[in-house]
Amino acid sequence: MPEISRFYGIIIRMYYGDHEPPHFHIKYENYEAKISIADLKMLTGHLSRRALLHVLEWAFEHRQELFEDWELMKNGKPPKKINPLD
């Protein structure tokens, strides 16, 4: 599963050929979650409040790039790295 971004110990990834809806995976410490790109809602898992706020801020800033990576990976192509949260 390719890593798309990493910041504050938070790792953002996507799977090749993953199921709809478009989403990304988060790993932070002992937490794991999936977040929908379209509405930035948590689909599964748990994150600490602080990590979730960082992830949502980052995803809001990079939503178009996330959709582009989703399309690339859906077609078996490697994703582009996305800048971390500043």
JOZI-V191950 format. One record per backbone hydrogen bond with DSSP energy under -0.5 kcal/mol. CO is the residue of the C=O (numbers start at 1). NH is the residue of the N-H. If there is no record, write none. Layout:
CO	NH
CO	NH
This chain:
2	14
4	82
5	12
7	10
9	29
10	7
11	27
12	4
12	5
13	25
14	2
15	18
22	37
22	38
24	35
25	13
26	33
27	11
28	31
31	28
32	46
33	26
34	43
34	44
35	24
36	40
41	36
44	34
48	52
49	53
50	54
51	55
52	56
53	57
54	58
55	59
56	60
57	61
58	62
60	63
62	66
63	67
64	68
65	69
66	70
67	71
68	72
69	73
70	74
71	75
72	75
72	77
73	17
73	76
